[in-house]
Amino acid sequence: MTTLATSGPLPAAATPTPPLAPAAAPRADAAARAWRERAPFLPALVTVAVFLPEALGFVVFGFRLTPGRLVLLALAPVMVLSFAHLIGSHRYRFVLSDLFMPAALAWMIIALATTGDIDVALKSGGAAGLDLVGPYLLMRGLLSTRGQIHGVVRLFCIVAAIAGPLGLADTLAGSYIVHDALGKLTGYAYFHPLLVNSVDLHRLGLFRAEGIFPHPILFGIVMCYALMLTEDVRGAARPLCRIGTGIGLFLSLSSAPWMGLILGLALLAYLRLAPFPHRWLVLLTVAALVSGAVFIFVPNPFSFIFRHFTLQPETAWYRLLIWQYAGFDVMKSPVIGIGVTQAWFRPGWMGASVDSLWLGTAMAYGIPGALLTGFALLGASSLPVVRRPANAARIDAREVRLSDALGIITFLTIFLGLTVDYWGSSVMIVGLLAGARASLGQIAAA
């Protein structure tokens, strides 16, 4: 009887029920995890690609395909799918930049489609959005462990340390020999603002180097960011990275990255010496009060800022004129801007270059475009990285220090953006580091 009972069909009440719909979430997580394990090289590939010289690119149907953009376009399906898998997984934690980054991209295209046509919107707005949002989405979707985040940051420092001494070739040759040599091979040409005003090519008796970047200021800013992150590099590679990035920073002969490094190191020192819970809130409050005092009590606040953060009085005066004339055009069309154009109101002797990230963004996409971009950068640090008993296995002092450095770099981007325009590979680097910071915040909050 026992044999017959056990070998026959089970009673209806004992029939096991099939798994229900909630099992789909673990399966989705397993699929996403398997994909990340099969493609661990992609964040590293993008990190290296953003350092490849722009002169290695080419133009297709009016669209500039630099090496960085080419890699990002090829990985566009990966970045979208990996980010979608992340949002649908149990480990996802909402970061404000997850909302503002896509919103900024959408607004860029909408604004340009309104002021121009869809072709200009997709080429110019899509390219600008791809440079910033592409690396961010890829880092958010594929960086799932603190080891991966540290690995990307260390690789960034190592590649920057290699790129820094390349600026010596420009300084010794007295010309942009790196770009010129590569441009002759590829036929790729681009507008260089410094060649319009040859007086600005030399400072302190030396030729200003730009290495593989399209401008000495951007060269110096990237070296400044990498130098601040070298604390995350271990072993003998750390001093080598500091030497390489330090050489590049000096050879840029640009006041903005030099001031940025001084300010960044001062902020890092403050965070080390003030280990109380609300140190960031105190810092932001003091910064807001100081900024408010400058704009309230100083008759011409922008003139004050430009005079104290540039090496030459002529540079400060010229940037002030840009804000005055270009700001006039922004206020004529504050919502959608005037589009990507060089025909903004100015005297005939002034060049078309707008030396400000925020002013240039407001001109092209309106004040909402500039605000969305700023909120996207700030939002990457919206999840604090603090060690608690609940996350002690995932977060230690190294992650806290790295998050502090990445947060300060975001502040420097916003601050330096008042007098510096970011474009090309420098924007990709900003998006890459923002994605790393947002992923680190998610790990701390998981």
Stockholm file with secondary structure:
# STOCKHOLM 1.0

chainA/1-446         MTTLATSGPLPAAATPTPPLAPAAAPRADAAARAWRERAPFLPALVTVAVFLPEALGFVVFGFRLTPGRLVLLALAPVMVLSFAHLIGSHRYRFVLSDLFMPAALAWMIIALATTGDIDVALKSGGAAGLDLVGPYLLMRGLLSTRGQIHGVVRLFCIVAAIAGPLGLADTLAGSYIVHDALGKLTGYAYFHPLLVNSVDLHRLGLFRAEGIFPHPILFGIVMCYALMLTEDVRGAARPLCRIGTGIGLFLSLSSAPWMGLILGLALLAYLRLAPFPHRWLVLLTVAALVSGAVFIFVPNPFSFIFRHFTLQPETAWYRLLIWQYAGFDVMKSPVIGIGVTQAWFRPGWMGASVDSLWLGTAMAYGIPGALLTGFALLGASSLPVVRRPANAARIDAREVRLSDALGIITFLTIFLGLTVDYWGSSVMIVGLLAGARASLGQIAAA
#=GR chainA/1-446 SS CHHHHHHSCCCGGGSCCCCCGGGHHHHHHHHHHHHHHHCTTHHHHHHHHTTSCGGGCEEETTEEECHHHHHHHHTHHHHHHHHHHHHTSTTCCCCHHHHHHHHHHHHHHHHHHHHSCHHHIIIIIHHHHHHHHHHHHHHHHHCCSHHHHHHHHHHHHHHHHHHGGGHHHHHHHTSCHHHHHHHHHHCCCCCCGGGTCGGGGEETTEECCCTTSSSHHHHHHHHHHHHHHGGGCCTTHHHHHHHHHHHHHHHTCCHHHHHHHHHHHHHHHHHHHCCSTTHHHHHHHHHHHHHHHHHHHSSSHHHHHHHHSCSSHHHHHHHHHHHHHHHHHHHHSTTTCSCSCSCCSCCTTSCSCCCCHHHHHHHHHHHHHHHHHHHHHHHTTCSCCCCCGGGTTTCCHHHHHHHHHHHHHHHHHHHHTTTCCCCTHHHHHHHHHHHHHHHHHHHHHC
#=GC SS_cons         CHHHHHHSCCCGGGSCCCCCGGGHHHHHHHHHHHHHHHCTTHHHHHHHHTTSCGGGCEEETTEEECHHHHHHHHTHHHHHHHHHHHHTSTTCCCCHHHHHHHHHHHHHHHHHHHHSCHHHIIIIIHHHHHHHHHHHHHHHHHCCSHHHHHHHHHHHHHHHHHHGGGHHHHHHHTSCHHHHHHHHHHCCCCCCGGGTCGGGGEETTEECCCTTSSSHHHHHHHHHHHHHHGGGCCTTHHHHHHHHHHHHHHHTCCHHHHHHHHHHHHHHHHHHHCCSTTHHHHHHHHHHHHHHHHHHHSSSHHHHHHHHSCSSHHHHHHHHHHHHHHHHHHHHSTTTCSCSCSCCSCCTTSCSCCCCHHHHHHHHHHHHHHHHHHHHHHHTTCSCCCCCGGGTTTCCHHHHHHHHHHHHHHHHHHHHTTTCCCCTHHHHHHHHHHHHHHHHHHHHHC
//
